[in-house]
Amino acid sequence: MSIEFEGKTIETNDNGYLVNLDDWTEDLGRKMAAIEGIEELTERHWDVINYLRQEYYENRQNQPNTRAIIKAMTEEWGEKIKQKDLYELFPLDPSKQGGKIAGLPESRRKGGY
């Protein structure tokens, strides 16, 4: 599979994850979100995306599960976050769909879509 973006062909695997992680930009993230049915990335979307990228690149390629994202965003946003709050942002799975939009490799964890 691939994504046509800014005059280039960006290669993805069969599930839509980037083959070359270095291809990712914020603009490509917006395009990937639109493909996923998320028309607008809000500040909260970007908080989750940036957290996932930071964990991957600065914490030995860690790919947090939804529970870890809830804990991190509760701290980030200064309010108690529930699982449904994250699923409103990333309806198919906050860790997996969020990771895809963040340009990270496909998680091999069980569950999700």
JOFENCOR-V270255 format. One record per pair of residues at least 6 apart in sequence whose ideal C-beta (glycine too) atoms are under 7 Angstrom apart, sorted by sequence separation. I is the first residue (numbers start at 1). GAP is how many residues later the second one is. D is the distance in whole Angstrom. If there is no record, write none. Layout:
# JOFENCOR-V270255
i->I gap->GAP d->D
i->I gap->GAP d->D
This chain:
# JOFENCOR-V270255
i->12 gap->6 d->6
i->13 gap->6 d->6
i->18 gap->6 d->6
i->56 gap->6 d->6
i->74 gap->6 d->6
i->2 gap->7 d->5
i->3 gap->7 d->4
i->12 gap->7 d->6
i->55 gap->7 d->5
i->56 gap->7 d->6
i->74 gap->7 d->5
i->87 gap->7 d->6
i->90 gap->7 d->4
i->2 gap->8 d->6
i->10 gap->8 d->7
i->11 gap->8 d->4
i->33 gap->8 d->5
i->73 gap->8 d->5
i->86 gap->8 d->4
i->90 gap->8 d->5
i->99 gap->8 d->6
i->2 gap->9 d->5
i->3 gap->9 d->6
i->11 gap->9 d->7
i->55 gap->9 d->5
i->2 gap->10 d->6
i->1 gap->11 d->5
i->30 gap->11 d->6
i->70 gap->11 d->5
i->96 gap->11 d->6
i->1 gap->12 d->7
i->52 gap->12 d->7
i->95 gap->12 d->7
i->1 gap->13 d->6
i->10 gap->13 d->5
i->70 gap->13 d->6
i->1 gap->15 d->6
i->70 gap->16 d->6
i->96 gap->16 d->4
i->66 gap->17 d->6
i->69 gap->17 d->6
i->95 gap->17 d->7
i->96 gap->17 d->6
i->10 gap->18 d->7
i->51 gap->18 d->7
i->16 gap->19 d->7
i->93 gap->19 d->4
i->29 gap->20 d->6
i->66 gap->20 d->6
i->93 gap->20 d->6
i->48 gap->21 d->6
i->51 gap->21 d->5
i->92 gap->21 d->5
i->5 gap->23 d->6
i->48 gap->25 d->7
i->69 gap->25 d->5
i->5 gap->26 d->5
i->47 gap->26 d->6
i->69 gap->26 d->6
i->3 gap->28 d->7
i->66 gap->28 d->5
i->47 gap->29 d->6
i->66 gap->29 d->5
i->65 gap->30 d->5
i->64 gap->31 d->6
i->63 gap->32 d->7
i->63 gap->36 d->6
i->48 gap->41 d->6
i->63 gap->41 d->7
i->45 gap->44 d->5
i->63 gap->44 d->5
i->65 gap->44 d->6
i->44 gap->45 d->6
i->48 gap->46 d->7
i->52 gap->46 d->6
i->52 gap->47 d->5
i->56 gap->48 d->5
i->49 gap->49 d->6
i->53 gap->49 d->5
i->48 gap->50 d->5
i->52 gap->50 d->5
i->53 gap->51 d->7
i->49 gap->52 d->6
i->52 gap->52 d->6
i->49 gap->53 d->4
i->36 gap->61 d->6
i->36 gap->65 d->6
i->32 gap->68 d->7
i->33 gap->68 d->5
i->32 gap->69 d->5
i->29 gap->72 d->5
i->29 gap->73 d->7
i->29 gap->74 d->6
i->28 gap->75 d->7
i->24 gap->79 d->3
i->21 gap->82 d->6
i->17 gap->83 d->5
i->16 gap->84 d->6
i->21 gap->84 d->7
i->18 gap->85 d->5
i->17 gap->88 d->6
i->17 gap->89 d->4
i->15 gap->91 d->6
i->13 gap->93 d->7
